[in-house]
Amino acid sequence: MTTVKIKTPLIPAEQKFFTKGNDSGLDLKAICIFAAAGFFLAEDTYYRNLKALQPATEYEFDDNDVLVSESRFWKWHYTPLKMTLEDAVDEFAHLFERITSRLLGSCNVILPLSGGLDSRTQAAVLKDPGMVHSYSYKFEDSFDETKYGEEIAKIRGFRFSSYVIPRGYLWKRIEQISGINKCYADFTHPRQMAHIEELSTLGDIFYLGHWGDVLFDDMGLPESLSFDEQVSALQKKIVKRGGMELANSLWNAWGIEGTFEGHLKSKLAGLLAEIEIENVNARIRAFKSMYWAPRWTSANMNAFSSFKPVAIPYYDDEMCRFICTVPEEHLAGRKIQIEYIKKISPGLASVAWQDYDPLNLYNYGKFESPSMLPYRALRKGKNIVKRNLFGRKLVTRNWEIQFCGEENDRQLKERLFSGKNFSEFIPSGVVKSFYDKFKHEDEVKYSHPVSMLLTLSEFCRMNLN
């Protein structure tokens, strides 16, 4: 018998699946978790016999694609080395530069830029500005967030392009997006799909900053949490607003025994218990890197890689191993990235940090000081004036560009209420209930349930005909 071995990365950038067993029925419990969190946990999928390859695992399949064996070859750990913050920044600098050089080679780079830290760190490390074409985008009828990227590009000498994400772009792209992500994530987040063909002509490879904000920060949790408290904190982190309510409704509509919340807590507790890390923040970071990144962040990565190759330095195996050795006090508050940018490119550090605008990486700590109160009040007033000038609410969130407005609403209702297979899968009363709550009660809270129902509707169109 010949066998094939597959060894997965520590954080896979692409979801891959295999068949395990003969029960091809829908995994309704897993779908309930998907509805609540926006991603499937561990190896779960829509089907009971279809499983996702897990990170840092070696699989062996026979010549009939039947699983012969699987074993995890690496585990997340927390083994902090004695190092100062300066030591940590220096080691990060060498590692980041080495990874970037290995991933990019001599390619012309396509670099998304924002007002945050991950892409700014990437902008700092790139050696040849002539090989970089950067870009930013903003929503139609929104703030001009491209100004941060344009200023960063100007300082570094990058070519720069700005784009507007138009209202309702989703409906022209939804079949394409669902074909790319196979409905393993909702459709409100891959905004680049509005201009992906043009973006892919800007260079040879996308240089992406995904997961830097998770690896290079703490999880904001006290170290005194008991295991049960850690499970509860994890549940709060992964369940989206309105997600628990939607999952409970589906659980009850499908007549599943027990309670959804009991099932979710049991699932989370089992996965978390397998992570043998005492430090609470390091343990939660490990959980997110094992189960959140590969199943949610990576689910829409093909929105880039279907058009051009991608390089993701924060996903790199070397970066994951490095993080396990860094003391938590150096990771908290994004200190390593901030100090790296200040050291490598003071000009970039002087650009306003979007979360603390107009303050930058040198003085952002003053944002909550009494001296900033007048500015924060003025900024809030300007937002109100802009809303009045536009005659409608400014778009600041992904779902607003896709679900709000007459034409968006017409398209949304057609997708939610016109499919026979979907109404047989999820009772129309459940769908209507959440649609009505989104329209008439709290659109922020119920935007996630509506987005997930749209995703499940598209899954039915693709797979249950």
Buried (B, 14 or more C-beta within 10 A) or exposed (E): EEEEEEEBBBBBBBBEBBBBEEEEEBBBBBBBBBBBBBBBBBBBBBBBBBBBBBBBBBBEBEEEEEBEEBEEEBBBBBEBEEBEBEEBBBBBBEBBBEBBEEBBEEBBBBBBBBBBBBBBBBBBBBEEBEBBBBBBBBBEBBBEBBBBBBBBBEBBEBBBBBBBBBBBBBBEBBEEBBEBBBBBBBBBBBBBBBBBEEBBEBBBBBBBBBBBBBBBBBBEBEEEBEEEEBBBBBBEBBBBEBBBBBBBBBBEBBEBEEEBBEBBBEBBBEBBEEBEBEBBBBBBBBBBBBBBBBBBBBBBBBBBBBBBEBBBBBBBEBBBBBBBBBBBEBBBEBBBBBBBBBBBBEBBBBBBBBEBBEBBBEEBEEBEEEEBEEEEEEEEEEBEEBEEEEEEBBBEBBBBBBBBBEEBEEBBBEBBBEBEBBBEBBBEEBBEBBBEBBBEEEBEBBBBBBBBBBBBBBBBBEEBE
